[in-house]
Amino acid sequence: MRPRDPASARPVAFAAAVGNILRELRVRRGWTRADLSSRTGGLIAPSSISGYESGYRALKLELLASLCAALGVRVEAVIRAADHRSRAGLPR
């Protein structure tokens, strides 16, 4: 059995960290997934938001930008925080 390749685990950890950050931001505002969906103009369905937050769905940059705009945060801030969490092995 091969040891787990840390390089292959990194994208998964990064995606999970992005999703967790989005969830934290949404919850901090007291919003439901439906509220966030509405703030994207209905571009992103609540079920999709759930998938992104849990890491089960791949999040494209355009959609991340829409979510960040709705949440009032910069895409760069979310990416940097997710990078830090995934590199440091912090809870996602």
Secondary structure, DSSP 8 states (H G I E B T S, - for coil): -----HHHHHHHHHHHHHHHHHHHHHHHTT--HHHHHHHTTTSS-HHHHHHHHHTSS---HHHHHHHHHHHT--HHHHHHHHHHHHHHT---
